[in-house]
Amino acid sequence: MWQQFLGWLAKAAPSDNPRTLLLEYRKQLIADGVEAEDAGRRVATITSLMKTRQDGWQVIFNNIYSSASTGFSTRPNALLMSAIEGRPTGRALDAGMGQGRNSVFLALKGWTVTGFDVSDTGLAIARKNAEKAGVQLTAIQKSEKEFDYGVAEWDLMVFTYVPFAVENAEYVQRLRRALRPGGLVVIESFASEAGSAGRRPVDIDPAALRRAFEGFRIEKLEDVLGSPDWTTDKVRLVRMIAEKKR
């Protein structure tokens, strides 16, 4: 089922966000003779598999970033903007940087910015956006598993709508080692409880997130209905700003 989806995806017309892309795939399954109920189950299974089978993310986001329209915000994330207000600049990491909206914003504010992503299409746009803005940033094509976070490297780490294991205590220890004392982690994504039906690959369980960041100073942790960066609908979101204790 996963390989069939990737085969279709490689030839699919550009879509403006993952939700639209999956709806198009469901339509194609039905057009190919799959019953609507079964098509829905297949799409639900694929959505679940995305959390662990990340071999499709490059193809998915190359498709999305090739679209002439955008189903996502190209402005910097509002939580990030508020998090850095009044703080001294330093070295920032934008994890899953996409087209570089947050990276360019940080560079304009005087931060030294590195970002990584699996999408070569997204990274090419990020570099062009940085050039247009007259700033420099380092954009690296690597997956989250391949990227070396280092030790005491960063004053700021940004995770917005990415399928990374920020609810996992072992993963968070990796981030803690990579942060300098007083460094911030800024996280925003869709929220749902672990194990609940219909979870997106980028969903975060707010309670699990709090547990994973035990030992950090939590400046903000919200579980709210709000407008996300990836759809115009009001949905449940989790937002967190956490500081590594000095």
DOSE-223463 format. One record per residue (C-alpha): z, x, y. Coordinates in Angstrom, 1 decimal. Layout:
<sites>
SITE  z  x  y
SITE  Z  X  Y
...
</sites>
This chain:
<sites>
SITE  z  x  y
SITE  0.0  0.0  0.0
SITE  0.9  2.8  2.4
SITE  -2.3  4.8  1.6
SITE  -4.4  1.7  2.1
SITE  -2.8  1.2  5.5
SITE  -3.4  4.8  6.5
SITE  -7.1  4.5  5.4
SITE  -7.6  1.5  7.6
SITE  -5.7  3.1  10.4
SITE  -8.0  6.2  10.5
SITE  -10.9  3.9  11.4
SITE  -9.1  1.2  13.4
SITE  -10.1  0.5  17.0
SITE  -7.5  1.7  19.6
SITE  -4.5  -0.6  20.1
SITE  -2.0  -0.5  23.0
SITE  1.2  -0.4  21.0
SITE  2.5  -0.3  17.4
SITE  3.2  -4.1  17.3
SITE  -0.4  -4.9  18.3
SITE  -1.7  -2.4  15.7
SITE  0.2  -4.0  12.9
SITE  -0.9  -7.5  13.9
SITE  -4.5  -6.3  13.7
SITE  -3.9  -4.9  10.3
SITE  -2.4  -8.2  9.1
SITE  -5.6  -10.0  10.5
SITE  -7.7  -7.5  8.5
SITE  -5.8  -8.1  5.3
SITE  -6.3  -11.9  5.7
SITE  -10.0  -11.4  6.4
SITE  -10.2  -9.3  3.2
SITE  -8.9  -12.3  1.2
SITE  -5.2  -11.5  1.1
SITE  -3.0  -14.7  1.4
SITE  -1.3  -14.9  4.8
SITE  2.2  -14.8  3.2
SITE  1.4  -11.8  1.2
SITE  -0.2  -10.1  4.2
SITE  3.0  -10.7  6.1
SITE  5.1  -9.1  3.3
SITE  2.8  -6.1  3.2
SITE  3.1  -5.5  6.9
SITE  6.9  -5.8  6.6
SITE  6.9  -3.2  3.9
SITE  4.7  -0.9  5.9
SITE  7.0  -1.3  8.9
SITE  10.0  -0.4  6.7
SITE  8.2  2.6  5.2
SITE  7.4  4.0  8.7
SITE  11.1  5.1  9.0
SITE  10.7  7.6  6.1
SITE  7.0  8.1  5.7
SITE  6.3  9.8  8.9
SITE  2.9  11.1  7.8
SITE  1.3  8.2  9.6
SITE  2.9  8.7  13.0
SITE  0.2  11.1  14.3
SITE  -2.6  8.7  13.3
SITE  -0.7  5.8  14.8
SITE  0.0  7.3  18.1
SITE  -3.4  9.1  18.4
SITE  -4.8  5.5  18.1
SITE  -2.4  4.1  20.7
SITE  -2.9  6.9  23.2
SITE  -6.7  6.6  22.9
SITE  -6.5  3.0  24.1
SITE  -7.9  2.2  27.6
SITE  -4.9  -0.1  28.2
SITE  -1.2  0.6  27.7
SITE  1.3  -1.7  26.0
SITE  4.1  0.5  27.2
SITE  5.5  1.7  30.4
SITE  4.0  4.9  31.9
SITE  6.9  5.2  34.3
SITE  9.9  7.4  33.5
SITE  12.7  5.8  31.7
SITE  15.3  4.1  34.0
SITE  18.3  5.2  32.0
SITE  17.1  8.8  32.2
SITE  16.6  8.6  35.9
SITE  20.2  7.4  36.4
SITE  21.6  9.9  34.0
SITE  20.4  13.0  35.9
SITE  21.1  11.7  39.4
SITE  23.4  14.2  41.1
SITE  23.4  16.6  38.2
SITE  22.3  20.2  38.5
SITE  19.0  21.0  36.8
SITE  18.5  23.2  33.8
SITE  16.6  23.2  30.5
SITE  15.5  19.8  29.2
SITE  14.0  18.8  25.9
SITE  11.9  15.6  25.6
SITE  11.9  14.7  21.9
SITE  8.8  12.7  21.0
SITE  7.4  13.2  24.5
SITE  4.2  11.1  24.0
SITE  2.1  11.2  27.2
SITE  4.9  13.0  29.0
SITE  6.2  10.3  31.4
SITE  9.7  11.6  31.1
SITE  8.8  15.2  31.0
SITE  6.7  15.1  34.2
SITE  9.5  13.2  36.0
SITE  12.0  15.9  35.0
SITE  9.7  18.7  36.0
SITE  9.2  17.1  39.4
SITE  13.0  17.0  39.7
SITE  13.2  20.8  39.1
SITE  14.0  20.9  35.4
SITE  12.5  23.4  33.0
SITE  11.0  21.1  30.4
SITE  9.9  21.4  26.8
SITE  8.6  18.5  24.8
SITE  7.3  18.0  21.3
SITE  5.3  15.3  19.6
SITE  3.1  14.9  16.5
SITE  0.3  13.3  18.5
SITE  -2.2  15.8  19.8
SITE  -3.9  13.0  21.8
SITE  -0.6  12.2  23.6
SITE  0.1  15.9  24.2
SITE  -3.3  16.4  25.8
SITE  -2.6  13.5  28.2
SITE  0.9  14.9  28.9
SITE  -0.6  18.3  29.9
SITE  -3.2  16.6  32.2
SITE  -0.5  14.4  33.8
SITE  1.6  17.6  34.5
SITE  -1.4  19.3  36.0
SITE  -2.1  16.2  38.2
SITE  1.5  16.2  39.3
SITE  1.4  20.0  40.1
SITE  4.2  20.8  37.6
SITE  4.5  23.0  34.5
SITE  5.9  22.0  31.2
SITE  5.8  23.2  27.6
SITE  4.2  20.7  25.2
SITE  4.4  21.5  21.5
SITE  2.7  19.7  18.6
SITE  5.4  19.5  15.9
SITE  7.2  16.9  14.0
SITE  10.9  16.3  14.4
SITE  11.5  18.0  11.1
SITE  9.4  21.1  12.1
SITE  10.8  21.6  15.6
SITE  13.6  24.2  16.0
SITE  16.2  22.8  18.3
SITE  17.9  26.2  18.5
SITE  21.5  27.0  19.5
SITE  22.9  26.4  23.0
SITE  19.3  26.0  24.3
SITE  19.4  22.7  26.3
SITE  21.3  21.1  29.2
SITE  19.6  17.8  28.5
SITE  18.0  16.1  25.5
SITE  16.0  12.9  25.8
SITE  15.3  10.4  22.9
SITE  13.5  7.2  24.0
SITE  12.0  4.9  21.4
SITE  11.6  7.6  18.7
SITE  12.2  7.2  14.9
SITE  14.7  10.1  14.7
SITE  18.0  10.0  12.9
SITE  20.3  9.8  15.9
SITE  22.6  7.5  14.0
SITE  23.2  10.2  11.4
SITE  26.3  12.4  11.9
SITE  24.6  15.5  10.3
SITE  21.6  15.2  12.5
SITE  23.8  14.8  15.6
SITE  25.6  18.0  14.6
SITE  22.2  19.7  14.8
SITE  21.9  18.3  18.4
SITE  25.4  19.4  19.3
SITE  24.6  23.0  18.3
SITE  21.5  22.9  20.4
SITE  23.2  21.7  23.5
SITE  25.0  23.9  26.0
SITE  28.6  22.9  27.0
SITE  28.3  19.9  29.4
SITE  24.8  19.1  28.2
SITE  23.7  15.5  28.0
SITE  22.0  13.4  25.4
SITE  20.1  10.4  26.7
SITE  19.1  7.7  24.1
SITE  17.4  4.3  24.5
SITE  15.7  2.2  21.9
SITE  15.6  -1.2  20.2
SITE  18.9  -2.2  18.6
SITE  19.8  -3.9  15.3
SITE  22.4  -3.5  12.5
SITE  21.6  -1.1  9.7
SITE  20.1  -2.9  6.7
SITE  19.1  -6.0  8.7
SITE  15.8  -7.6  8.0
SITE  12.8  -6.9  10.1
SITE  14.0  -3.6  11.6
SITE  11.6  -1.5  13.5
SITE  11.3  2.2  12.6
SITE  12.8  3.0  16.0
SITE  15.8  0.6  15.8
SITE  19.3  2.0  16.2
SITE  22.5  0.5  15.1
SITE  24.9  0.8  18.1
SITE  28.0  1.0  16.0
SITE  26.5  3.8  13.8
SITE  25.4  5.6  17.0
SITE  28.9  5.6  18.4
SITE  30.3  7.0  15.1
SITE  27.7  9.7  14.9
SITE  28.5  10.9  18.5
SITE  32.3  11.0  17.9
SITE  33.5  14.1  19.7
SITE  31.1  13.7  22.6
SITE  32.2  12.2  25.9
SITE  30.4  8.9  26.0
SITE  29.4  8.2  29.6
SITE  27.6  5.0  28.8
SITE  27.0  2.9  25.6
SITE  25.3  -0.5  26.1
SITE  24.2  -3.0  23.5
SITE  22.4  -5.5  25.7
SITE  19.4  -7.9  26.1
SITE  16.9  -6.2  28.3
SITE  13.3  -5.3  29.1
SITE  12.3  -2.3  27.0
SITE  9.6  0.3  27.7
SITE  7.4  -0.9  24.9
SITE  7.1  -4.6  25.4
SITE  7.5  -7.2  28.1
SITE  9.8  -9.4  25.9
SITE  13.5  -9.5  26.5
SITE  15.0  -7.9  23.4
SITE  18.2  -6.3  22.2
SITE  18.5  -2.7  23.3
SITE  20.9  0.2  22.9
SITE  21.4  2.7  25.7
SITE  23.6  5.8  25.6
SITE  24.5  8.8  27.7
SITE  26.7  11.3  25.9
SITE  28.0  14.7  27.1
SITE  28.9  17.6  24.9
SITE  32.5  18.5  25.8
SITE  32.9  21.8  27.7
</sites>
